[in-house]
Amino acid sequence: MEKNTEGPNLKRDIHRILELIEHVQKTGEVTSPKLVALQKILQSEFFDAVREVYETVYDIVDIEGSPEVRASATAKATVAAFAAAEGHAHPRIVELPKTDQGLGFNVMGGKEQNSPIYISRIIPGGVADRHGGLKRGDQLIAVNGVNVESECHERAVDLLKSAQGTVRLVVRYTPRLLDEMERRFERQRRRLNQPSPGPVPTVRR
């Protein structure tokens, strides 16, 4: 049996569902207020963001098995991404072409610093700056399908450096957390630079 490698076409399916909802509303077959609520959800920007993240994860998730198993794993990964973003901006996809000059941004943070990994600087004139999709303060969630939320700084940098062609990033905008992290690092730097007190002289009696 030939393996079906075609990914989900959720946009088409959602469009069809909306058509059916409009049809039953016009004919009066169904008058439930829940149907109107469902229609609003399917047409919302948030739902569109969920669909985009789901389709992206589906394309890159490394799971062997039936389409049902793959879909289940993708759904769990998508829910995890949005659950982690609760109270913050929702995850979004940014694709950048890798060039000889790199991707045009710097990152800071990592597991060894008890911190997420953040985009700390967009290099003026670089790829990220010209593309415009990435922001200083974006938390880096995944690089080409590899989750980096619990990774050390070096691992994230290695993934970014070794990536080729078009690099697909999953990020979410949390500038306040980046500002707090930078303030924490600055306090640590000041403590390290403070001269240690000299020995207390003893007084002979």
N, C-alpha and C positions, 0 to 999 in steps of 0.2 A: 504494500500500500504506500502510495506517495505521501511523504510528510508535508503537511500544510504549514508553510513558514510565514504565511501572511499574518500580519499583526492586526489588532482590533481597529475597526473604523468607527470609533465611538461618535464622532461628529455626525456621520451619516445616520447612525442608529438613533441618536438624540433628536435629530431633525425629523425622523420618521415618527418618533414618539410624540413630538409636539404636534405634528400633523394629525395624528389620531386623537389627541386631546381636543384639538380645535374641532375636529369632526363630531365627536360625541357631545361637545358643548353646543354646537349649532343644531344638532338633531334633538337635543334634550334627552338623550339616552341616559346620561349620567349628569347629576346636578350637585354632586358632593363638593363642599368647599375645599376638601383635601386635594381635589383635582386641580383647583386654581392654585393652591399652595405649591403643588408639584410642578406646575407649569412655570411659576415664578422662579423656583429653584433651578430648573433646567435652563432657564434663560439668564441666570445671574452670572456675573463676572467671576464670582468665587467658584461656581461649578465648572466654568470654563477653565479656570486655573487647575482644578482637580483633574479634569480630563487631560489637560496638557501634560501634567506631571505623570499621570498614570500611563499614558501612551509612551512617554519617554522612558520610564522605568521598564515597561514591557519590552521595549526594543533592546535594552541593555542588560536586563536581569539574567544572571548565569544560572539557570535552573533547567535540568533535564526532566522530561516527562511530558505528559499530555498537555494540550492547551488549557484544560481546566486547572491542572496543577500550576502551570505558569501564571494563569490569570489570578489564582488564589495568592501566590507569592507576591505578585505585582500589587494586588490590592492591599496586602499587609504592609508592604514597603511604602505605598502611597499614604496610607493612614498614619504610619509612623512619622513620615516627613511632616505631615500637617499637625500631628499631635505635638511634635517637638516645637512647632512654630506657634503654639497656642499663646496668645497675648502679644504676638509680634506680627510682622508682615508675613504673608503666605509665601511659601517657596515659589521660585520661578526659575525658568530655564534660560541660561545665557550661553550662546555658542560663539566661540572666538576662533579665528584661523591662527594656527601656530606659524610663526615666522622665525627667521634667523635671529631677530631681536627679542624673541620670547613672546609672552602674552601681554606685557605692558602693565603689570601690577605687582605689588608686594603683599605678603601675608605675614601675620603675626599670631602668636598664641599656639596652643597645642595641649595635648594631654599632660605633658610634663609640667606645664604651667597652670594646671587646673583651669583651663580656659578653652572655649571653642576657638576655631581658626577663623580669622577675619581678614578681609581685604583692608589693609592699613593704608595703602597709597595707590592711586591711579597715576601712572607715569605720564606726564604731559606729552602728547604726540605719539604715544604708544598705541598698540593694537586695541587695548581695552578703552582707551580714551577716544580713539576714532570710532570705535563701534558704538559706544555710548550706553551699552546695556548693563554695565557693571558699575557699582557705586562703592565709594569708601564707606565702610560700615557694614557691608554685606558679609554675612556669615557664610563660610564655605561648607556646604553639606555633602556634596559628592563631586568627584572628578571622573568623568567617563564611566559612570555607573558604580564607582567604588566609594562607599560611604567613608567620610573622614571626620565625622562628628566626634569620634572617640580616639582619633589617631594623634600621634605626636607630630610636632612641627616638621621634622625632617621627612617623615613619610609623605605628608601632603606636598612638600616641596619636590620630592622625588617624582611623585605622580604628575605634577604640573610640568616638570622638566622633561620627563620621558614621553609625554603625550605628543602625538604627531597628527598632522592634518587639522581637522576641525575638532576643537576641544569643547566638550559639552559639560557645563557646570550647573549644578543645582545650588542656588543661594537663597538667602532671605535677608531682608534689610533690617538690621538691629543696631543702629548707630549709637544708642544710649549705652548699650552693653560694651561696645568698643571703647567709648569715652571712659567708662568706668575702669576697664582693663588697663587703658593707657595711664590713668591716674594711679592705679595700683602699682604698675611697673615703675612709674616715676617716684613713688614713695619708697619702693624697694631700692631703687638706684641711689636715692639720697641717703638712705640708711647705710648702704655699703660704702658711700663716699665720706661718711662722717668719720673724723679721726677718733680712734679709740682712746679712752681716758688713760692717762699715764698711771704708773703705780703710786699708791698712796704712801707717802713717806712715813716711816716709823719714828716714834719719839722715844728716845731713851730716858729712863727715869733713874 
